[in-house]
Amino acid sequence: MKNLKSYFLIALACALSACSKSDKELSRRTNELLAPYLKGQTVHFVPLKSGEEIRLPDLISVAAVSANGCLSLGFARTNFEERFLRDLFYSNDSQKQNQLSPFTEPGVHAILTADHVVLNLYAGVIVRLIPDAVYSQGYSAFKSNAPVGKVLKVVGAAEHVAPRPLPESLSTFLYLRNGKAFALQSSKNVATKNGKMDSEFANSFNMTGLRFHPAVVDRAIEPYAVACVAESSNEKNDAKKVQY
């Protein structure tokens, strides 16, 4: 029993060490990608875990550590302005929808249920969610300046900044999708990289590049049921409802 316990503790320590290394690498890479905005500053990130709450405004980064890297955030539908929800999920004007950044950017999939809005952020996406941003249509996405959401699911690694304040230099930053920069980390190992690694990084890049159509679930459903599942808008751009 003692040997079994020792083995478990060693395995746990190794797992935590690997996790810490992965988190530090993501934090370093995110700061590198944001360098043009940070102007010499460094942002401190902390890992996001399933089940924890997240309060906006916040800066969020999802790593391309696996082919299916993804972060799902759930917010109560009552947090959002109804006009914003109508324009995002029900409008036939694609030009108007595309102005609702970052909710319609590549690698971001917004899903509306009876009670929630779920945001699935795929590999390589870095996004600043600011509730008081005013769109050209004259409204904000959120009703309050400090809405609270929940981390529904994390596939791979994801991190955020809150509750620390963001550097003022990031005030003009909203969204970045640099899946290629994440994916090409493996290019340093050209001599030893294997087919499986090549395939995983290629798939993560392809997933990041997808543009998803905002989806409406046609029945009451738990937000966890639509966490990190999505359909590409390439299949049918005018589809407004998705079956789950």
N, C-alpha and C positions, 0 to 999 in steps of 0.2 A: 504493500500500500504506500509505503514511504517513497519507493522508487517511482511509483505511478504519479504521486503528487509532485515529486521533483520534476518529472518529465513534463507534467502539465504546466508548471510554473515557467520552465525554460521555454516551452512552446509559446506561452502567452507573452513572455518577454520578447521573443523574436518577432512575434506578430506585431506587438506594439512598436518595436523598433522599426520594422518595415513600414508601418503606417506612418510613423513620424517622419521617416525619410521621404516618403511619397508626398506628405503634406508640405514639407519644406521645399521640395522640388517644384511643386505647383505654385507655392507662394513666390519663389524666386522667378519662375517663368512668367507669372502674371505681372510682377513688377517690371520685368523686361518688356513685355508687350505694351504696358501702359507708360513706358518711359517718355514718349513724346508729350504726354499730358502731365506727368508727375514733375517734370522740370527739376530733376536732381533729388527729389524726395523719394522716400520708400514707404509703402503702405504695409501695415501689419495685418495679416490675415489669420483667421482661426478656422479649423475644420468645421464643416457642417455635418451633422449626424441626423439620421432618421428619428422623427419624433420630437425634435426640439422646435421651439418657437423662433420666429424671425420677425424683427420689427423694422419697418421702413422709416427713413431711407436707408439703403444698404448697397454695397458693392459686392457682387457675387461672381465667382469664377468656377467653371467646370473643366476638369482636366480631360484630356483625350488619352486616358491610361488604358482604355479598352475599347473594343469596337462598338460597344453599346453604352459608353459613358453617358450618364444622364443625371439630372437633379430635378425632382418634382416638388413644387411649392404649391400649397393650397391656401386660398383666402376665402373667407365667407363672402358670398355674393353681395351681401348688404354693405360691404366695404366699398363697393364700386358705384359710380354714378350710372344711372340707368341709360342715359343718353350715350355714354361711352360704350356700354354693353351692346346697345342696339347697333351702333356704327361698326363695332368690331366684329360682332357675330352674325348680324342679320342684314347688313347693308349689301346691296348689289353693286356698289361703287367700289371697285378694287383700288382705284386711285386714292380714295378717301381712307380705305383700310390700311393701305401701305404707309400712310402718314402717321399711323398710330404706333410709332416706334417706342419701345423695342418689342412690342407684343406681336408684331408680324415680321420680324427680322428672320433671316435664315438660321436654322438651328433652334428656333423658339416656337413652341407649339402651345397656343392658348386653347383651353377646353372649358366650355360652360356647362355646368350641371344645374339642377334645380336649386341647389343651395350654395354652390361653390364655383370659384374660378380656379382652375388648375393650370399652372405654368410648367411645362416640361422644357427644361433647358438642356440641350444636347452638347456633346463633347466639343471643347474649345471655345465655348461662348463665355464672354465676360460682359456683364451688364450692370448698369447702375439703375436701380429702381427708385425713383423719386416721386412720391405721391402728390407733390404740389406742382408738378409740371403741367403747364397749360398748353393744349394742342391748338392748332390753327382754327379748329371749329369752335373754340371759345370755352372749353371745359377741361377739367382734369379727369384722370382715370379714377381716382379715389376720392371719397367723401371727406376723409380726415387726413391730417398731415402725419399721422403715426399709426397706420394700420398694422395689425399683427397677423402673420400667417403661420403656417406650419410646414416643416420639412416632411414630406410624405415618403420620399424614397431617394436614396443616393446609390447610384451605380458607378463604381470607380471612386473618384475623389472630387470633392467640392469644398469651397471655402467662402468666407465672407468677412466683412470688416466690422459691421455693427457689433456693439454699440459705440465703437470709437468714431469720432468725427472724421469726415473725409477731407483731404487737402483741398483748399480752395481752387487749386489748379485743375481739379477734376470737374469743376462746375460745368464745363462744356462737353464733358464726356458722357455718352449715354450707352453705347453698345460697341462691341468689337467681336468679330468672328475671325479668328486666325487659326483655323484648324490646321492649315498647312504648316504653320510654325510649330505647332505641337507635334504633328505627325512626323515631321522630318527629324525629330530627335534621334531616330534610329539610323539616320544616314551616316553618323559617325562610326558606325560599326559595319560598314559595307562588307568588310572581309569576312565577318563572322555571322552576320544576320541570317536568320533562317526564313523559310517560306511562311511559316505561321506568323512570325512577327510582321513581315511585310504585309500579309493579308489583314492583320488586325489594324495596323496603322492606316492602311488604305481604306478599310471599311469605316474607321472613325472619321476620316476626312470626308468620305462620301456622305456619312450621316450628318456631319456638321453643315455640309453645303445644302442640305435639303431646305426648301421653303414650305412650311406647313400652312394649310388653310385653317383659320380659326374654326373649331368644331363645336357643335351643340349636341349634347347627349339628349335623346328623346324620351328619357324616363328618369325617375329619381334613382340615384346611384351614389354609393360612397365614393369620395374623391380618390381613395386609394385604388379603386378599380380602374382609373384612367391614368395612374401615375406611370410615367415613362413608357407610354404606348402611344403611337402616333401613326397617321397615314400621310403620305406625301400629297401635296396639292397637285402634283403632276398627274395623279390618277383622275381627278375630277375637280376642276377649280370651282365649279358652281355648287358643289355639295355643301349643304349647310348642316346636315345631321349625320351622326356616326353611330352605328350600332355597336354595343359592347355587351 
